[in-house]
Amino acid sequence: DTHQLDGEVALVTGASSGIGRAVATTLAADGAAVAVAARREERLEDLVDEIETDGGTALAVPTDVTDTDAVHEMIATTRAELGGLDILINNAGVMLLAPVIRAEHDDLQQMLDVNLKGLMAATREALPGLLDQNSGHIVNISSVAGQTANETSGGYSATKFGVNAFSESLRKEIADSDVRVTVVSPGAVETELGDHIPDEQTKERMADLTDDLIPLHPDDIANGIAYALTQPPRVSVNELVIRPTNQR
Ligand code: NDP
């Protein structure tokens, strides 16, 4: 039985729920050894158990991506324990929506620290090894909020526009190498992301907006990522935008 990602080592941040969890499971089923990172250690251990029960290889690396030293350790531990690193999925993110007038400074800071600085730090740590081996893939999770900014998404959209800019710049910087960069921009996906919206009015408005559409399943995004990862080396899927069919 051969799988398309046999022999590859992947690291998925934000793997304790939602899209990250689905990506980890999908890549493991496709043969990759998968390191799973997030803050909630118990969730990661459960995920590792599930992957191993299904015959895969997984490693929990509890990490807060806002801590630069922890990010360094996350990459080092993955390399040491799983024998390398080929695929980095920068997926950890928070969406603490509020109108600017009511936005808490701490929430704006947290979105920047997780969604943007955490992604930059992990990329910076992983890159030298990928360039040395002249192969590998960095997948950065953006959002449709990284393409259009709407009311109450100012801080969140700023981080996702930032993810796009950082990714596109990196892609050009390393275009002479065989390391690939992909940006994935999901529309509405059924996850825990909206549970943490601090502003009650915004939370209700978001719920109303998504009321009459069937959201994507996290697996739908994982399948898109698997597609990008399994293309022949000459093919770089630069960007994937994946929305529910009825989302505007
Ligand atoms: P979830 O809330 O289900 O997952 C978010 C993940 O990020 C969790 O595993 C969480 O783990 C992790 N995370 C949060 N803060 C940190 C931190 N400081 N350090 C490490 N990990 C952290 O939401 P989704 O699965 O939906 O979100 C995944 C990505 O997809 C995000 O980047 C989000 O912006 C993006 N996205 C989601 C969309 C949707 O509709 N759901 C649409 C467009 C983009 P823990 O709390 O254990 O640390």
Residues whose N, C-alpha, C, O or C-beta is under 5 A from the ligand:
A	BS01	NDP	G14 A15 S16 S17 G18 I19 G20 A37 A38 R39 R40 T63 D64 V65 T66 N91 A92 G93 V94 V114 I141 S142 S143 V144 P186 G187 A188 V189 T191 E192 L193
